[in-house]
Amino acid sequence: MPTNKSTMKRLRNSKKAQLRNKMVKTGLKTVEKKFDKAIEAADAAVATAILNECFSSLDKACKKGVIHANKAANKKGRLNKRLNSIK
C-alpha cells in the first residue's frame, strides 16, 4: 500500500483509468462480435453498416490512447478484408 500522498493519488487515478480503458476495450469487442455475426450470416449490407461503427469505435479508442494507432489500423484492414471476402 502506498504511503505518500502523491502515490495514493496516483493509485486512485490509475484505477479510474483502468476502468475507463476496460470499458472501451469491452465495447470494441462487442462491436467486433456483431460484425462477426453479420459476416457469418453473409449479409453484406448489415456488415457494412456495422463496419462503419467498428471503424468509429477503433478511431475513438486510438484517440483516447486505449489502443495503439498501428493496432487500430491493422484491425481495420483485417475487418475490411473480411467484408470484401463476402461481397
N, C-alpha and C positions, 0 to 999 in steps of 0.2 A: 504494500500500500504506500502511495506517495506521502511524503511528509512536508514538502514545501507547498506554499500556496499556489505557485505557478504550475507545479507538476500536477496538483489536484485539478486545477482548471483545465490543463491540457488533457488530462484523462477524461474529464467530463465532455469536453469539446470533441475529442476523438470518438467517444461513444456515440454522440449525436451524429457525427459524420458517418460513422459506420452504419448506423440505422438508415440514414438517408441513402447511402450508396447501395445498401442491400435492397431497399425498396425499388430503386431504379433498375438494378440488375434483375430483380424478380419480374418487373414489368416487361423488360426486354425478353425474358424467357417466355412469358405469357404470349406476347405478340408473335414470337417465332413459332410457338406451338400452334397458334391459329393459322399461321402461314403454312405450316406442315400439313395441317388437316385439309386446307384448300388445295394444296398440291396433290395430296393423296386422292382427293375427290376429282382431280383433273379439271377443276373449274378455273379457267384462266382469268375470267373477269373478276371473280371474287379474290383470287390470288393477287391480281394486280392492285386492287384496292388495299388489300392488307399489306402488300409490299411497300406501298407509299407510307403507310402507318409505321411499318418497320423501319424504313429509312429515317423517318422523322424521329422516332424513338432513339435510334442509334446516334443521330446527329446531336440530339439533346444530351444524351449520356456522355458523348465525347466533349461537348461544350462544358458540361459540369465537371469534367475531369474524372468521371467514374471509370471510363474505359479509355484506352489509348486511341489516338486518331487512326493509326495504322490498323488496329484491330477492327475498328468500325468500318474502314474501307474494305478490308478483306472480307468481313462478314457480308457487307452489301454486295460485293462481287459474287460471292458464293450463292446468296439468295437470288440474285438476278439470273445467274446461270441456271439455277433450278427452275425458275419460272420459264426461261426460254426453252427448257427441255420439254415442257408440256405444251408449248404453243405450236 
